Amino acid sequence: MSSVDIDGSALGSALQSILLCSDIVPGSDLSYEICKLLYLFHPLGQKMTQTPVKMAQFKPRKISVGDGPEEELVKQFEKQWKEDQVDHTICWTATVARIYGISSLALLQEDVDSSQPLDLDTLADKSISFNVFDPLNTAGSLVLNQNPNAMDFLKHGDIAVQGQRYHRSRTVVLLNEQPVYIAYMPAAFGFVGPSVYQRALYPMKTFIQTMLADDMVSRKVGLIIATLKMASSVVNAVMRAAAATKRAILKLGATDNVLSIAEGESISSLDLTNIDGPLEAARKHAVENTASACDMPASILKHESYAEGFGEGTEDAKAVAAYLDGIRTWMDRLYAFMDMVTQRRAWNKKFYKVIQEKYPESYGKKPYEQAFYEWSNSFTAEWPPLIQEPESEKVRVADTKLKACIALAQVLLPEMDPENKVAVIKFIEDTTNNMQEWFPVPLELDYDALKEYTPPEQQEQEEPAAPPPFSARDSVAAFLSSKDAGDLPHRVAKIEDWARRQRK
């Protein structure tokens, strides 16, 4: 094992012995041990593997269940998701896949043989555990078939851990990249996808070199250089003592002290004025080369702030958002598996009895399996957008929606029968209730009363001119403050009365 000698002290840490040895050249292979050391000790190791996954999971998904009591179903699902620590399990599974090139997630049940298919009906009755395996745990079972004519060519099957097999229905195998034919990856002990460190090993070595340069500069920046007059050829103990005393006084000198030196002598600090540029450039290039090697935006590794970028939608923020959307898509298989498990554990038979008691008309006689599959089939989970719209844009969108609703009412309501009028009004009510940021109190109308309501008969007057379309106005506030707003109910009533007389 190689070692680095600094100030006479031999440093033989594993990371230094790997990254500072001369054997590492562009294109060097990775081993399982090197990948583990890079993740544990390299300053960029975790940011290259786990940070993108955490950024993608920064905000939870929006869960909705269209067919069923949505509020109770979503609340129970999110409660079970949190109890099982699903987000943490998914994050670590994806991180391990990025570290080594492949990882496996397995579901274990108490007193159940892991080689048997997963029985979904027993998920809520037995204690379960989610285990995340790295390539060393599954070595030998995830080599992947290299026969191009085989059905399982470059595909995985059941996994085995220390001789114990796991049925495929219980596991999810996640690869960092697509496997390449007969490209063996030592880090993953098989013909699988490469680690994110595979192409970035050499620039990661360069990054460590820049850290050593920073350490050297920090130790030399306070060095004082004293140019003293040389003593005569005969140097005795008194002269040596005098020179030592002068150096000691120089070392102890501070602000408000006065130090005298002889003519021809000088005192200065070490000149490091020309070293900051090369050091900064070397560090910057090392980070950018590392980011390019693992195909990720360099801003993630540079500790740059994203608050302004995500808020305003700058080009750098858009590139990061596109990258994180790809990470979310890559993790879809993990979320699909966990959604299935969590639904079975959350919406169990005990929970269904509570729903039957609360909604006897809808679920009193409906079998559990039928209700569960109705809920499961209408289950959706959407990621929130990574780039948030500024407040000005949100106001503009809300204003446009409100104008469109009022324009729709102006055009359709006068010519409709009571049944369809109620449908239009219900559409407007649902639209405004979904704008909770602007209307925190929901609008609730009595539709039965609306169907039976008949406007009072009014005296015949000259038909009023149609008001200008609402879409031509500048804003909701402008419409509400105009004279047309106050006259609108009267005009609508007149049009309804005229249409009713025409039908007769």
N, C-alpha and C positions, 0 to 999 in steps of 0.2 A: 504494500500500500504506500502510495506516495504521500509526502507531507510538505508543508510550506513552513519555512523558517522565517519568523519575523522577530527582530530584536533578540535573537538567540533562543527564542522559545519555539519549539516544534509544535505546530498545530496540526493534528492528524484527524480532524473531524471528517465524517464520511462525505458531507457535502463538498468540502474543500478538496478532498482527495479525488473526487469525481470531476468536479467542474474546473479545477485548475490543472489537471493533468494534460500533458501535451498530446495525448492520444485522441482527444476529442477534436474532430474535424467536421466540416459540413457534411451531413449525410450519415453521421454515426448512428448506430442502432441503439435502441433503448432497452434496458432490462426492467424487470418488475421492481427490483430494488431501487434503481435510479428514479423511476417514476414516483415511488413512495417518498424518497428523499426530497425530490423536487417539490412535491406537494407540502411536505412537512416543514421544510427549511428555506426554500428559495423565496425571496421577497415577492416574486411574481407568481409563484406556484399556485396559491389559492385563488388569486384574482383571475387566472386563466381558466380555472376549472369550476369553482363554486360561485364566484361573484356573478357571472352571467345568469346562472340559474336563479340565484336569489333576486336579481334585478327583474327577471321575468315573472317571478312570484310576488313581486313587491305589493301588488294589490290583488285581493282575492277575486275569484270569478263570480259573476252574477248568476245565481241559481234561480230558475223559474220552473214551475210545474203547471202546465196549462190546464190539465184535466184533473181537477181535484181541489181540495181546500189548500190553496197554495201557501198561505201563511204558516199553517201548522206543519205542512210537509217540508218546507224550506227550513224552518226553524229546527225541526228534528234532524234533518239531514246535516245541517251545519254543526249541530251539537255533537253528533256522532263522529263527524269528520275531525273535529277538534279533539275529542276524547281519544281517538285512535292515532293522533299525531300524524295524519296522512301527509300534510305538507312537508314536514321534516323528512319523512321516509322517501317521498318522491325526490326531494332536493338531494339527499345523500345518494340515492340510486343513480341519478343523472350525473352527480359529481364523480362517482367512482367510474362511470362509463367514460367520462372525459379524461380521467387520470390515466387509466390503463387501456382504454379502447373498448371495453365491454364490461357490463355488470349484470347481475341477476337479482330480481326481487321475487321472494317466495313467501307464500302464505302458509303458515303452520297452524294446526288446530290441536287442542289438547286431546290426547287419547285417540287420535286419528292417524292412520298410516298415510304418510306423505306421498307414497307411490300411487295411491288411489285417486280417482278423479274428484274434483272439488264438488261437494254437495252444497248447493246454495241454500237449501232449506235449513241447514244446521248452522249457518253462520251466526245467527243471533243467539243460539242456545249454548255454544261452547266458547271457551276462551281462545283467542287467536293471537298470533304474533306475526309481524312482518320482519323478515330477515333479508338483509342486503348482502350479497356475496360478491367478492372480487374475483379476478381470474385465478388466483392461487387456490381459493376455496373450491372452484369448479374445474380445476385443471384436469384435462383428459376427457371431459364430457362436452366441451364447447370448441373442439378443434375445427369443426365444420367440414363437410364432405367436399373433396376437390374433384370429384368425378363429374364432368360436364353433362353426362347423359343421365345422371341420377335425379330423382324427384326432389331430393333434399340438397341439391347442389348449392353450396354456400348458405345453407339454412341450418337452423338449430332445432333440436328436438327436446326430449327430457334432459334435465340436468341432474348431476350427481355430486354430492358433497360428502367426502370421506366415506364413500361406499353407499350412502343413503340416497336413494333416487327420489326425485320430485316430479310428480305428474305435470305435464305441460299446462294443464288447466289451472294449476296453482302458481305458475311462475310467469314472469315477464322478463325477457332478455332484451337489454338495450345496448345497441352498438353506437359508438361515437361517430363512425363513418361507415360507408359501405365496404365490405370486404373485397380485397383484390385477389384475383386468382393466383394461387401458389405464392402469395406474399405472406410469409410467416412473421408474426409479431411476437418477439420474445417477451415483451411486457405482458402479453395476454395469454401466452402459452397456446397459441392457435392461429389459424389463418382467418383472422378477424380484422376489424377496422383498427386504424392506428390511434395512438394517444394524441391529445392535443400538444404534448411535448415533443412528438416525433420530429417535426420539422423545425422546432424552435430551440433545440438543444444548444446549438452553437451560439446564437445571439443571447441565450440565457447565460452561457459561460462569459460572454463579453460583459453582461450586466454585472456579474460578480467582480470582474476586473475593475469596472468603474467604481464599485464600492470600496475596493482596496485602495484605489487612487484617492477617493474621498477621505478615507481613514488616514492616509499618509499626509494629505494636505492639512487635515485638522490637527495633526500632531506637529507639523512644521510651521504652521501659520504664526505661532507665538515665539519662534526662534529669534533671538537677538544676536546680531553679529557685531562684535567690537573689534575695531582695528587699533591695536595698541603698538606703541613703539617697542621695538625689540630691545632687550637688554644687551649688555656687552657680552663678549665671548665668555667671560668668567661669570658664571651664574652661581651664586651661593644661596644658602637657605634663606637669608634675609630678603633677597630679590624675589625668590619664588613665593615667599609669604606675602610680600607686598603686592605682587600680581594677583594672587588668590584673593587678597582683601579687596582689591579693586573690582574684581569680578563679582565678589559677594555683594559689595555695595551696589553695583549695577543691577544685580538680580533683585535686590530688595527695594530699589528705588521706585517711587510711586508719585502720584500727583502731589504737587506742592513741595516736593523735595528738590534740592539743588545738587547737581552732580558736576564736579569739575573734572576735566580731562586735560591731558598735556597737549601741547602744540603738536600738530601732525597726527593726532589720534582722532577716531570717529566712531560713532555708534549708530547702527541702523538695524531695521528688521529685514528678514529674508524677503526678497522681491518675488512675489507670486502674482503679479499683475497680469501676466500673460497666460496663466494656467486655467482661469475660469472658463474661457471660451472653448478650448479643446475638451475640457471635462464635461461641460454642459452638452456639447455636440455629441460626444461619445455616448453619454447617458441617453440622450434623446434618440439617437440612431439605434441603440441597443433595444429600447422599448418599442420603437416603430418596427424594427425587423422582427421582433418577437411577435408583435400583434399580426404582422403580415403572414408570418409562418403558420399561425393558428387561425387565420382568416377571421379576425375579429377587429372591430374599430379600436384604433390605438388610444382613443380618449378614455376607454374603460381602464386601461393600464396606467394612464397618466394622472390619475386622481383628479381629473377635471370635474368641475361642478356641472350638474345637469339641470338644476332647478330652472334657470333662465332658458336654457335650450329647449327643454320639454315644454315649458310654458309658452314659448313663442314659436316653436316649430321650425327652428333653424335647420340648415342642411346637415350639420353634425348630429343634431338630435334625431333627425329623420333617419340617418344611417344607423344610429344606435337602436332606434325603434324597430327598424326593419330587421336588424340582427336578432333582437330579443324576440320578435315575432317568430323568427325561425326556430329559436330555442323552444318556444311554446309549442310550435307544431311538432318538433322532435319529441317532446314529452307527452304527446297526445295518447300514446299507447299506455303509458303509466296512469294517466288520469282516467282513461276509459275503464281500465281494470279496477282502479280504486273506486270509481263511481258505482260500478256494479256491486262491489262488496259493501260499500257504505249504504247503498239503498236497501240491501237485504238486512243489514244490521239495524238501520234506523227505522225503516217502515216494517217492523216485525208484527207478528200476530197480536202481541200485547198492545202495541200502539194502535193497531187497527180496531181493537175493541173500543178504545177511547174515541176514535173517529166515528164508529157506529153509534155510540151513545150520543155523540154531539150532533151527528147528521143522520138521524134514523131514516128520513125520507129517501136519501140518496144511497146510503150504504147499509141500511138495516138488514136487507135480505141479499145483498150482493156478496158472493164468495170472496175470500181474501185474495186468492190468486188472480181473479179477474180485476179486482181493484188495484192490486200491486202492478200488474202489467199496464193498466191504463195510466197509472202515475209514471211508471218507468218510461213508457213510450212517449209521453209528453214532456219528459225531463230535458231541459237544456241548460247548458253552462257556457257563458260567454265571458271572454277576457275583456276587461276594461281597456280602452285605448291608452297607449303609452304617452301619446302627445295630447295634452289637455288644451282645449280651446280657451283663449283668453276671455275675460268677462265681457268685453265689447262684442265678441263674436257670439257669445251665448245670448246676449240681449237681442242682437239682430235676428238670430234664429227664432227665439221665442216670439218676437214681434211679428215675424213672417207667418208663424203658425197661427197666431191669434187672428191676423188679418184674413188668412185663408179660411178659417172657421166661420168668421162673420160673413165673408163674401158668399160662402156656401149656403149659409142660412138665408141670406137675402135672395138668392137665386131659386132655391129649392122649396122653401117653406110655403110661399104663397100658392103654389100649384099642386100641393100634395094633400092626400087624404090623411085623416088623423093617425092611422097606423104608421104610415111612412114618416109623418112629422115626428112622431115619438122616436123612430129609429135615427133620424138626423140629430135630434136633440140629444139622444143618448151618445151618439158619436162625439158631439161637441163636449159633453160632460166627461167622457173617458179621456179625451185629448187634454182637457184642462187639468184633470186629476193626475195625469201622468207628468205634468209639469210641476212637480212638488216643490221645486226650488222657488217657483214664482207664486204658487198657490198652495201653501202648506195645509190649509183647511180644505178637505175634499168637498166637492159639490154633490149634493144628494137631492134628486128630484123625485116627485111622486108621479110615476108614469101612468098609473091607472087614472089619476085625476086629470092628467093631460089628455088622455084619450077621450074622456067624457066631457071635457071642457068645450063649451060653445061660446064664442065671443058674442057680446051683446049686440043687438041690432042697432045700427046707427043710421042717421038720416042720410039720404042719398046726396052726395056731393059730387062735384066735378072730379073725375078721376085725377089723382095727383100724378105729377110727372115722376118717373122712376128716379130714385136717387143715384148719384154716380156710384160706380162699383167701388167697393171698399179697397180693392187691391191698388186703386189709383192713389190712395191716400198715403201720407208719409208715415204715420204711426198710429198705434191704438189711441194714444193720448189725443192726437189731432182729431180723430173721429169722434171720440167721446165728448170733446169740447165743441164740436160743430153743431150747427142748428139741425142738421139731418138726424142726429142721434135722438134728440128729444121728440122728433116727429115720427120716428120709425115705427113704434108700436101702433100708432094711429093708422099709418099707411098700410101696415101688414094686415090690420083688422079690416080695412076697407077692401083690400084685394081679396081676402078670404070671403068677405060678404058678396062681392061681385062674382067670384067664381062659384059660390053656392047658388046664387040666383040663376047663373047661366046653366048650371046642371039641371035645375028644376025646369 
